[in-house]
Every structure is written in structure tokens, then in C-alpha cells.
Amino acid sequence: MVGDPRRLRGHNATATSCIASRDRPGLIATAGEDGCVCWFDMRCKDMLFVMLVGEDPISSLCFKPGNEDVIYVSSGTEVKAFDVHLAASWKWLESHNYNKEEINQIACNSGSCFLAAADDGGDVKGYLDYICHVVQSTSSQSTRFVDSIPDDTWRSSHLHSMETQI
């Protein structure tokens, strides 16, 4: 039986992305144009805490597969990694800025250990070992808008994407 939808309140601007934890039942993280990541417990409808990532809008977020104590957040052309194992005392781990245009979507691949970031210019950057200092690959489609579609079954040689002409 499906219950009524719950309205989660916490952002001061449009919510842009959300993810659900596989390891922690009921845990939802949402990103917004207000530069915040809000964490909710669906079991009690409460907002647990808010991470102010920056002043720029957050376009996408994802957990590190196998370690949901690490979350990746895209804002502008940057991908940032945070340690959230102590919710109220989260800390910044690292950030990387390889995309030339605003990132639309990020997704982690647990099978091949990389994170993909698709941007407005059609570039898809693959970061080895979930954000290392070397860019693995670049796929460019200069006249297309690319949104990556997270899919747990994809391999490093198969990046599923949805393309729409501008």
C-alpha cells in the first residue's frame, strides 16, 4: 500500500537533485539552487541537517558506492567531495574543476571505480578512482546538451547518455 506523498521542506530555492541511501533506510539527501544539501529521515519526516556547500546552485549529487560516508556534489564546473559520516560535523575532502561548462549530472560507477560528469557543452569527464587528479576520458559533443543517466549496470566503455539538440 502506497501512502500519501510527503513534502520535504528545507531549501530556500528550487530543489535540483535527490538521492536515497542504499545503506541507511529512509535517508534522503536533496540538493538545491540555494547551494545547500538537505538531509531527511523519511521514517519521521524530519530534516536531519543542512550542508551549506556554497553560494552557487548545486546541480547534482551522488554517494560513493560502497562508502556512503562520502558524497559528491556538483556546483558550476566543480565536483566536490565531502565526508558525512558524522552528520553534523561534515567536512570537505577535495574538489576538482575539469569541466569547462556547468555540470548537469554526476554519477558514480561502482564496477569500474570512476565518476562521470556531464556538462552544458556536451563534455563528459570521467574521473578515475572517484575523483583523482587525472581525467580518465573526455567525450565531446559541442552542439549538444548531455544529461548522464545513472545506471548501475554500465561499464567504463558504455556511458549511457540522453542527448537533446539545443
Secondary structure by P-SEA (a helix, b strand, c coil): ccccbbbbccccccccbbbbbcccccbbbbbccccbbbbbcccccccccccccccccccccccccccccbbbbbcccbbbbbbcccccccccccccccccccccbbbbbccccbbbbbccccbbbbbcccccccccbbbbcccbbbbbbbbccccccbbbbbbbcc
